[in-house]
Amino acid sequence: MLKFRRYLITNLKAIYRCQPGRLWVSFSLLILLMVSFQVVEKLQPTRNCHCELERALQQTTDHSQESPDYVLQTHIPPREDDHPYRQRKAVLEPAENTQDGFQMHLYYRQVTPRESSPDRQERHWAWQPTENSNKMKAYLSAQQLKSQLSSPRKATRGDIFPGVPESAATALGDTADGVLFTSSIAAEEHKKTTSPQMMGVTLQSPPQHQAMGSPPRPWVDSVKHTVLGTAQLLRADDFYRTELERGLLPSWAEISTDEMALGDGGQVEDVFFQKVCKPKTNIVFLKVHKSASSTVMNILFRFGEMHNLTFAFPLRGGHQLFYPHHFMARFVQGFSPGKPPQFNILCHHMRFLRPEVQKVVPSTAVYFSILRNPVQLMESSFVYYKGTSAFSRARSLEEFLSQPYRFYNPTAGDSHYARNLMTFDFGFNPDAQVTAKRVNLMLRAIEASFDLLLISEYFDESMVLLKETLCWDLDSVVSFPLNSRDSSTRSPLSSITAEKIKAWNRLDWEIYTHFNRTFWERVERDIGRERLWREVRALRQRRAELARTCLQGTGSVGPKDIKDSSLRPLQYGNARILGYNIKQGLDEATEHMCRRLVTPELQYSTALYKKQFPPNPPQNTPQRPLQKPPQLTPSLQGMQQGKALRYRLKGTRH
Ligand SMILES: Nc1ncnc2c1ncn2[C@@H]1O[C@H](COP(=O)(O)OS(=O)(=O)O)[C@@H](OP(=O)(O)O)[C@H]1O
């Protein structure tokens, strides 16, 4: 060995001594270097490589790859009798092939980043003379600044202006007649510490840019995010521990915002926050099944009605957007392909398909959805969708889970209720093979399309986060739980069953655990625990007050005990769905408010539909004979056509 080494070195030396030898060595080294680069490049994780993403996601969503029968039916014009139980068997038309192939870039938001949309332009905070302040809705007068800065309470940087980065706080101190302001350093800090969608922040943009897209409380975001790095991720059960226990939050978090009066009486809340953002009115809510989505929908209905917003209703006042088809813009009543997106709120059950949704709502829309722990979700789904092919023959959920493929046929048109229902509703293939890559792609795709994912187990916390994101007030997100089952139709689950459900719904489980984690990170970043807790408490107080004002008895009652039939929710499957009785003798305004809080989804939707599309007044001219209505299967008459059509919301003309 030693001999060989010596021999090699001697020979190499000889080679290196002559000119061609040196050239040969250099050339070899160059080749070696290039090969190394190739290898390193191959090892890099793929970033933004849409071709790769598309290929992989096509696998995730193209059902036909795994089962030739399991293809979409979106080319068939929607009919009244389209229903969840119909088989999705059809050949795709070429024009829709791309969408049904469901490529990654179609799921992602438009490639243009959010901040480059007109109302989300990235705007650095900068000095702004007071004379121009009419452009700026949120500013402190020099007087207010001085009085705040000279306050005896300012012990720490955080105490001066909660959430203001140090560089910005310095700028505040330096100014005599400037308004808000930060140095580019602060803007840089902010950039580093906020997500892309938080970047459209300004305190001095022209009014038309303030209308949307400026998330509230920019400085709070930036400081909190600085304080809690991503290394210190929160878990839900960790969340309510005090910051002292966790030792993470700065001292100013202790201060109630109520105490933070500035100068001549303006509050930080008022000065910094409430005027910075304007309520968002363009909204897409993906109504994921069995995840408290009807309660969220009620919130959207009330807000939309109160503010005269338009809803993207299913054709002819149906109650689902031809679910389980992937969403198509033409499923929406009043949609016309030539016109720009025109509806404010899209919130009926649909199977998400981003490019089609974009045709219906303006590009400024906030996209959000709500998730539920797949264990509870499946327990609920098993009872509610007991009539579906997968569940109807199983005597219990346990029996189903013991041998799922005895009952479950992935090619059945209603199979999605029995497996990975959330995955399905987000537009993906619920029967896809679970690989890390696929899961990762799916999560990234959801993240790219949705601004906010709420968690039904933390419903009140979710509502606080929602109101922050939408820049709504607390009252707008107060609700009573709707579509809840009576306890007699709930079954407790053993831990073994729970594990089986997680394994069977693995894709849903991945979605849920990921967004449960990001939910708490988001809360931490945007609100902070102290304020969250205060607002949750306020929300619960408000709900209790409303319950005392509006409801007979202590709360929800069984369907037989609901006296007003227009308030009786649809009873479905084996579930007994609870409802409410409202108090007698309320004044008109209170009755109007209370009724809306407890009106079930179908009735409310129908009433709003009639308001948006008033029926034609009767004419004297002879009517054309009505077309024979298509036949519905009995199980769907309530769902699609809406038994509720005969109901009327008191306080509306229809
Ligand atoms: N506020 C609140 N917090 C937590 N959970 C809530 C809330 N409101 C409704 N729910 C529960 O959500 C379940 C109904 O979900 P959906 O309304 O999405 O069902 S549906 O798909 O529209 O039929 C249903 O779950 P189950 O009772 O387990 O079936 C409701 O109890």
The ligand as an ORCA input file, in Angstrom:
! r2SCAN-3c Opt
* xyz 0 1
  N     -69.524     27.061     17.513
  C     -69.197     25.787     17.327
  N     -68.114     25.261     17.898
  C     -67.780     23.977     17.708
  N     -68.487     23.121     16.946
  C     -69.595     23.595     16.363
  C     -69.994     24.946     16.490
  N     -71.107     25.112     15.761
  C     -71.388     23.928     15.203
  N     -70.490     23.004     15.557
  C     -70.440     21.579     15.181
  O     -70.173     21.467     13.788
  C     -70.830     20.326     13.266
  C     -71.673     20.738     12.091
  O     -70.809     21.134     11.101
  P     -71.288     21.832      9.772
  O     -72.188     22.933     10.082
  O     -70.059     22.157      9.015
  O     -72.057     20.660      9.070
  S     -72.563     20.621      7.542
  O     -71.516     20.023      6.750
  O     -72.876     21.952      7.122
  O     -73.743     19.739      7.603
  C     -71.636     19.777     14.388
  O     -70.888     18.724     14.951
  P     -71.597     17.415     15.525
  O     -72.582     17.884     16.540
  O     -70.485     16.611     16.102
  O     -72.256     16.745     14.375
  C     -71.769     20.926     15.344
  O     -71.982     20.531     16.675
*
